Amino acid sequence: MAPRLCALCDNARAILKRPKTGQQICKECFFYVFETEVHNTITQAGLFHPGDRIAIGASGGKDSTVLAHVMKTLNDRYDCGLELFLLSIDEGITGYRDDSLETVKRNQQQYDMPLKILSYDELYGWTMDRIVSQIGKKNNCTFCGVFRRQALDRGASMLHVDHIVTGHNADDIAETVLMNIMRGDIARLGRCTLICTQGEDTIKRSKPFKYAYEKEIVMYAYFKKLDYFSTECIYSPDAYRGHARVFLKDLEAARPSAIIDIIHSGEAFEVKNEVKATQKAQQTCKRCGYMSSNELCKACTLLEGLERGMANAGITDRARKKLDAEGPAPENLRTIPMFHLPSSSSTGPSTPISLEAPA
Amino acid sequence: MSLSLKIEFGGGLELLFSNQRSHKVTIPSRMPSGQGSENERPVDLKYLIFWLKDNLLKERVELFIENETVRPGILVLVNDTDWELEGEGEYQLQDGDEIVFISTLHGG
């Protein structure tokens, strides 16, 4: 077969068919359009301001590795003036996270970014290995998910950063839309397609890869020869997400626009005010000061269950009632240190970074 | 007659293949035919996928093959070009080809 020429430059040989557009493009044009689309996503949403300190949630996996690379590239190319940090959470999973953290440490050197690693052990006094040895593999993802979310915020706070970017890509978001629809989780359905989420006074979270297809992220990592880690967590994978993922990949194989279409569907839902009204107001956890919709935040509830040997207390209402019936938390209960929001670090002008490249 | 190929697995797919990323394989250059030797067609990428399943894959075939092709979410490159530009399973293999399989299904 004769080589096809790039649909953009009409010069070099095409190496990739873009899932979004069906265009056949060459390597250099692919790098350029991929990076430029992420830049457009960032600027159209007005995500960053010059002088912002931004933490990149880095797992060592493909998405966050590509994100760190692209953030650095764009920051240099457009002279954005962002201060970038790598923030990794060490869940304490031997043979999985310890290996992936080695990748992050190499990324720190390769991208010349400061790295902060915060472990479950230092924050909660429990590693995932120890949690699983106590509670088994069932429900352990609940602990890990709740603990990671709070650990990221606390790590950001330690870095005096009030904005975290994560590598969630278009495929991840489409999966989450499907899962929230199947679970009837209206509150999360409304939130999961937002490019930037921020509670009352919480740390901002953004997804610059919201519109980036997984295929292109993996191809970008491959052609740039980026160093990333790809092993499944050794504890039970999120089975429900796994089904959504396989279903989505099947849809994508039949029609590549399915991913963007599903994100669009998620964005197009309008939630009635009376439904919104049933959602709980945010408050501050009375024990650790973290954002919470109850008196105690989810992490404190889970930790109390672990410490008192009734780990299910944070999972089911019935187990929680049983825990409460045993009396109040003992005085010497291990708790999470008080949470403090970072003082606003941005001193630069407050206009978002513009679309223009410097002349 | 046979073809020598370089096979690479990435993105976690190597776990199904003895946890080894790079393999050199030699495969027949013509499709085996039950009806004598005439009309034997040159081997294509689809043939290779099944050859790898039969000769190199160590575990969990369902994570590699689905509906007569690679499982959705596995990217394939032929000499560093997306196989979607090369006719996918119908691509006719050449001696010395480098074929890369990358799973996108592992965590980010």
Boltz contact constraints between the chains, C-beta under 6 A:
constraints:
  - contact:
      token1: [A, 14]
      token2: [B, 85]
      max_distance: 6.0
  - contact:
      token1: [A, 15]
      token2: [B, 81]
      max_distance: 6.0
  - contact:
      token1: [A, 16]
      token2: [B, 82]
      max_distance: 6.0
  - contact:
      token1: [A, 17]
      token2: [B, 82]
      max_distance: 6.0
  - contact:
      token1: [A, 17]
      token2: [B, 84]
      max_distance: 6.0
  - contact:
      token1: [A, 17]
      token2: [B, 85]
      max_distance: 6.0
  - contact:
      token1: [A, 24]
      token2: [B, 85]
      max_distance: 6.0
  - contact:
      token1: [A, 61]
      token2: [B, 107]
      max_distance: 6.0
  - contact:
      token1: [A, 61]
      token2: [B, 108]
      max_distance: 6.0
  - contact:
      token1: [A, 62]
      token2: [B, 108]
      max_distance: 6.0
  - contact:
      token1: [A, 63]
      token2: [B, 108]
      max_distance: 6.0
  - contact:
      token1: [A, 167]
      token2: [B, 108]
      max_distance: 6.0
  - contact:
      token1: [A, 214]
      token2: [B, 104]
      max_distance: 6.0
  - contact:
      token1: [A, 218]
      token2: [B, 75]
      max_distance: 6.0
  - contact:
      token1: [A, 218]
      token2: [B, 102]
      max_distance: 6.0
  - contact:
      token1: [A, 218]
      token2: [B, 104]
      max_distance: 6.0
  - contact:
      token1: [A, 230]
      token2: [B, 11]
      max_distance: 6.0
  - contact:
      token1: [A, 230]
      token2: [B, 12]
      max_distance: 6.0
  - contact:
      token1: [A, 230]
      token2: [B, 106]
      max_distance: 6.0
  - contact:
      token1: [A, 231]
      token2: [B, 12]
      max_distance: 6.0
  - contact:
      token1: [A, 232]
      token2: [B, 106]
      max_distance: 6.0
  - contact:
      token1: [A, 249]
      token2: [B, 72]
      max_distance: 6.0
  - contact:
      token1: [A, 249]
      token2: [B, 73]
      max_distance: 6.0
  - contact:
      token1: [A, 250]
      token2: [B, 72]
      max_distance: 6.0
  - contact:
      token1: [A, 253]
      token2: [B, 72]
      max_distance: 6.0
